[in-house]
């Protein structure tokens, strides 16, 4: 059975009102603050961010990582590109 993308149903995966914080490419001081907040507020996320496979995916795709801003309250929140809200 072949399924064409036009025959699929859209599923909302992000809340457009959610605030996000970019944790990629931070200066050293902000990186330390963010890491302390992540370890305190979401230990499972800290474990995931240390995973070599995730780090390799980020490297291969030259990706930026955004997380929920509430997890890193000392970082500025940003709107995701291409999103309204």
URZI-V617304 format. One record per helix or strand of 3 or more residues. SS is the DSSP state (alpha for helix, beta for strand). FROM is the first residue (numbers start at 1). TO is the last residue. Records with the same first field share a line. If there is no record, write none. Layout:
BEGIN
SS = FROM-TO + FROM-TO
END
This chain:
BEGIN
alpha = 5-7 + 28-41 + 43-50 + 52-60 + 69-71
beta = 20-22 + 66-68
END
